[in-house]
Amino acid sequence: MNLLNKLYQIFLSEYSKRRIEKTILYVALIGFFIHLTLIYLSKFSVVNFHLESELFKNPISAIYTPFSFILVYEVYLLIYYLPKSFTTYITKQYEIITLIIIRKLFKDLSVIELSSNWFDIKGDLQFTYDILASIILFYLIFQFQKQGTRKSQPPNENKPKIERFIHRKKIIAVGLVPIFFLMALITLFNWTSDISFTSNNLPSFDTINNLFFDEFFTVLILVDVVLLLISFFYTDKFHKIIRNSGFVVSTILIRMSFGVSGLISTILIVAAVLFGLAIILIHNKFERNTLPNNLSDEKP
């Protein structure tokens, strides 16, 4: 217990959160200026990198780098909120996939072709899909978060169960911090080892855009399943089980979107968030109909 509390304070306390937030913001700014410098050095032939990547053709694409670091911080926030609120934890998953789409939009803006044949150009058409999807996802996340904050006060006899469940979520969260940190380091190492500045050897953009996050959502699926199984120890309420099971399905749909590209990927992401919203809407209706025996958002 003492070891868990110490590790929790080191990795997931409010103080740690503020320090990590500040550090990542500084790193994001530095990364942005480094990326911008490389683009202009290449553009004016000061240094020839022999790279044909879209990320080195236009200054706008330099925004891709700080957004990548912001996504890293969002991953940390997802772990941070896991012990605190299950719906906030799921909301962070949706925010992460939406930010991945927004990050991709900055790359697409740098190579967009303005012409009368807009819908005949594959890149422009995908940009249209992504920008519409980002708006839809923004609204769906707003509604999901709104539904997730509707809590009811649990009866006193249920509080020990809630505390035990939160304790187990803390154990999972503490374990996830080094796992995701190690995954990020391995991904960075593998990506940099694949780069060659002398032979035009740079991973495709789709590969870069999915770096880390395809494995990340695979781990999240396993975490969601573990939370689902643990919740059976604390509740047999049908609507709670369906809610937790539905969130697992939603995470699987997001993970599947990394295995395809184009419109199918976008549809899978929107369908995942829409499914999650439908699940929590129906769950909340169950909650209102089962008062006063329901539990709060912290209930499994």
ABEGO torsion letter per residue (X at the ends): XAAAAAAAAAAABAAAAAAAAAAAAAAAAAAAAAAAAAAAAAAAGABBAGBABAAAABAAAAAAAAAAAAAAAAAAAAAAAAAABAAAAAAAAAAAAAAAAAAAAAAAAAABBBBAAAAABAAAAAAAAAAAAAAAAAAAAAAAAAAAABBBBBBAAAAAAAAAAAAAAAAAAAAAAAAAAAAAAAAAAAAAAABBAAAGBBBBAAAAAABGAAAAAAAAAAAAAAAAAAAAAABABAAAAAAAAAAAAAAAAAAAAAABBEAAAAAAAAAAAAAAAAAAAAAAAAAAAAOAABBBAABX
